Amino acid sequence: MDSPQDSSPQGPEPGPPAVVEAPREPILTLPPALTAYILLLAVIHLHVLLPPELENWIIDVFGFIPKRYDSSLLNLQIPGGAGAKVWTFVTYSLLHANLTHLGFNVLWLLPFGSALARRFGTVRFFVFLAVTAAAGALAHLITHEHAVAPMIGASASVSGAMAAAIRFAFVRGSFLSFSRSDADTAAKVPALPLSRALRDGRVVGFLAVWFGINIIFGVGAIGVDAETTSVAWQAHIGGFFAGLLLFALFDPVPRVRSDAADASSRDVSDRI
């Protein structure tokens, strides 16, 4: 006897599994605050198109000139008057000597400034840049109290942003870790306490490389006058230390306990 055949209806044959592509994140996405800052630097840089006399006047009025604060030179006339003694602590950081100078600062700012702008938000980000610029100017003033050449360039602020960013950049899930999250999440991971960060080999290595580059090669903010061009590396260090030490005053992300920070900073999970 033939065995009865299954008469139940059969469904369609299974096809290949559907593949759903995750939305691709653009290679480079800039937060609005950083985009606005870069555009501001670009617009201000158009001063190089002005007649030389007017361009030199702008640099004298808005560049940082240590000689401006020399009380022994009562008869020295420097454009800008008393007001320039205040605003040039910040305005010098918005001026650049040429496109190479501007481009180099922007290039360094893209990864570190982007993370910091996402973390701080617009107001905190711009205030932070101003504070680190002022710290750089103060360091330059202390070490060049009789200098006449105006100092210009955003490198002190860029250095401050780099220093602040390394407080969280290597934490698991952040933008320099091996297990990186999306850009917004990576920028919001809890930061390491300063004492813990300075015991992290990756942070110490970054510090060593950064100080080596600035002291040996002096890449960044420069002093400019008609005859000389020199690197104001002391301003970089002033901005860097300000960013490293003042980061906690600006950081809106809640802090974690030291033992929790130790655990979260590990990029590679324990394996069984």
C-alpha positions in Angstrom: 0.0 0.0 0.0 1.3 3.3 -0.9 1.8 5.6 2.0 -0.5 8.6 2.1 1.0 11.8 0.7 1.0 15.0 2.7 -1.8 17.2 1.2 -1.1 20.2 3.4 -0.3 23.4 1.4 3.4 24.3 1.2 4.7 27.8 1.4 7.0 29.4 -1.0 10.6 28.2 -1.0 12.8 30.3 1.3 14.9 32.8 -0.5 18.2 34.4 0.5 18.1 36.4 3.7 17.3 40.1 3.4 20.2 42.4 4.0 19.5 45.7 5.6 22.3 48.3 5.3 22.9 50.4 8.3 22.9 54.1 7.5 26.3 55.3 6.7 27.8 58.0 8.7 29.6 60.6 6.6 33.4 60.4 6.6 33.7 63.8 8.2 30.9 65.4 10.0 31.5 68.7 11.8 29.3 70.0 14.7 27.8 73.4 14.0 30.0 75.2 16.6 33.2 74.0 15.0 31.9 74.8 11.5 31.1 78.3 12.6 34.5 78.7 14.2 36.3 77.6 11.1 34.2 79.9 8.9 34.9 82.8 11.2 38.7 82.1 10.9 38.3 81.9 7.1 36.4 85.2 6.8 38.8 87.0 9.1 41.7 85.7 7.1 40.5 87.8 4.2 42.5 90.6 5.8 45.5 89.4 3.8 43.7 90.8 0.7 43.8 94.3 2.1 46.4 96.9 1.3 49.6 96.3 3.3 49.2 99.4 5.4 45.7 98.4 6.5 46.7 94.8 7.1 49.6 95.8 9.3 47.3 98.1 11.2 44.8 95.2 11.9 47.6 93.0 13.1 48.9 95.7 15.4 45.5 96.4 16.8 44.3 92.8 17.2 47.5 90.9 17.5 49.1 90.2 20.9 52.1 92.5 21.5 53.9 91.9 24.8 55.6 95.4 24.6 52.1 96.8 25.0 52.2 96.0 28.7 55.7 97.4 29.4 55.1 100.2 31.9 58.6 101.6 31.4 57.6 102.7 27.8 55.1 105.4 28.6 55.7 107.2 25.3 55.4 104.1 23.1 52.5 104.5 20.7 51.0 101.1 19.7 47.8 101.1 17.7 44.7 100.0 19.7 45.3 102.0 22.8 44.2 100.8 26.3 41.4 98.6 24.9 43.9 96.5 22.9 45.5 95.5 26.2 42.2 93.6 27.0 40.8 92.3 23.7 44.1 91.1 22.2 44.3 88.3 24.7 41.7 86.6 22.5 41.6 88.4 19.2 45.2 87.4 18.2 44.0 83.8 18.0 41.6 84.7 15.1 44.4 86.1 12.9 46.8 84.0 10.7 49.8 84.8 8.7 48.9 82.8 5.6 46.9 79.9 4.3 49.4 77.3 5.5 49.3 78.7 9.0 45.5 78.7 9.0 45.2 75.3 7.3 47.6 73.6 9.8 45.6 74.9 12.8 42.3 73.8 11.2 43.7 70.4 10.4 44.7 69.7 14.0 41.4 71.1 15.2 39.2 68.8 13.1 39.3 65.6 15.2 39.9 67.1 18.6 37.8 70.3 18.3 34.9 68.2 16.7 34.7 65.9 19.7 35.0 68.8 22.1 32.3 70.9 20.4 29.9 68.0 20.5 30.6 67.5 24.2 30.6 71.1 25.3 27.9 72.6 23.1 28.3 76.0 21.3 28.6 78.4 24.3 31.0 76.3 26.4 33.1 75.6 23.3 33.6 79.2 22.3 34.2 80.3 25.9 36.7 77.5 26.3 38.6 78.5 23.1 38.7 82.1 24.4 40.0 81.0 27.8 42.8 78.8 26.4 43.7 81.6 23.9 44.1 84.0 26.9 46.2 81.4 28.8 48.5 81.1 25.7 48.8 84.9 25.5 49.7 85.0 29.2 52.4 82.4 28.8 53.8 84.3 25.9 53.8 87.6 27.8 55.6 86.0 30.7 58.3 84.6 28.5 58.5 87.5 26.0 57.8 90.6 28.1 59.8 93.0 25.9 58.8 91.5 22.5 57.5 94.0 19.9 56.5 91.4 17.3 52.7 90.7 17.3 51.8 87.1 18.0 48.9 85.7 16.0 47.4 82.3 15.4 44.8 79.9 17.0 47.4 77.3 18.1 47.0 78.0 21.8 43.2 77.3 21.5 43.9 74.3 19.3 46.4 73.0 21.9 43.8 73.6 24.7 41.2 71.6 22.7 43.7 68.7 22.2 44.5 68.6 25.9 40.9 68.7 26.9 40.0 66.0 24.4 42.6 63.5 25.6 40.8 63.5 29.0 38.2 61.3 27.4 39.6 60.4 23.9 41.0 57.0 25.0 38.1 55.9 27.1 36.3 52.8 25.8 33.8 54.0 23.1 35.4 57.4 22.6 36.9 58.6 19.3 40.5 57.3 19.8 39.6 54.0 21.4 39.6 50.7 19.5 35.9 50.2 20.2 34.7 53.6 18.9 31.0 54.5 19.0 29.2 56.9 16.7 30.5 60.5 16.9 28.0 61.9 19.3 28.2 58.9 21.7 32.0 58.9 21.5 32.1 62.6 22.5 29.9 62.0 25.6 31.7 59.1 27.4 32.6 60.0 31.0 36.1 61.5 31.2 39.0 60.1 33.2 40.0 61.9 36.4 43.1 63.9 35.7 45.2 61.7 38.1 44.0 58.6 36.3 44.5 60.1 32.9 48.1 60.9 33.7 48.7 57.2 34.6 47.3 56.0 31.2 50.2 55.0 28.9 48.3 56.2 25.8 47.8 59.7 27.4 51.4 59.9 28.5 52.6 58.8 25.1 50.4 61.5 23.4 51.8 64.1 25.8 55.4 63.1 25.0 54.8 63.3 21.3 52.9 66.6 21.5 55.6 68.3 23.7 58.3 66.9 21.4 56.7 68.3 18.3 56.2 71.7 19.8 59.6 72.1 21.4 61.6 70.6 18.6 59.7 71.7 15.5 57.5 74.4 16.9 54.5 73.9 14.6 51.6 76.3 15.2 51.0 79.8 16.4 53.6 82.2 15.2 54.9 85.7 15.9 55.0 87.9 12.8 56.6 91.2 12.0 58.1 92.7 8.9 61.5 91.0 9.4 61.1 87.9 11.4 58.8 84.9 11.7 59.2 82.7 14.8 57.2 80.0 16.6 55.5 81.1 19.9 55.7 77.6 21.4 55.3 78.9 24.9 51.8 80.0 24.0 51.0 76.4 22.8 52.1 75.1 26.2 50.1 77.7 28.1 46.9 76.9 26.1 47.6 73.1 26.5 47.9 73.3 30.3 44.9 75.5 30.5 42.8 73.0 28.5 44.1 70.0 30.6 43.5 71.6 34.0 40.3 73.6 33.3 38.5 70.9 31.4 36.5 69.8 34.4 35.1 73.3 34.8 33.5 73.2 31.3 32.6 69.5 31.1 28.9 68.9 31.3 29.1 65.1 31.3 28.8 63.5 34.8 32.0 62.1 36.2 32.4 58.5 37.2 34.2 56.9 40.2 37.9 56.2 39.7 37.5 52.4 39.8 34.7 52.7 37.2 36.9 54.9 35.0 39.6 52.2 35.2 37.2 49.6 33.9 35.6 51.8 31.2 39.0 52.8 29.8 39.8 49.3 28.8 39.3 48.8 25.1 39.7 45.0 25.0 37.3 42.9 27.0 38.5 40.1 29.3 38.5 36.8 27.4 37.5 33.4 28.9 
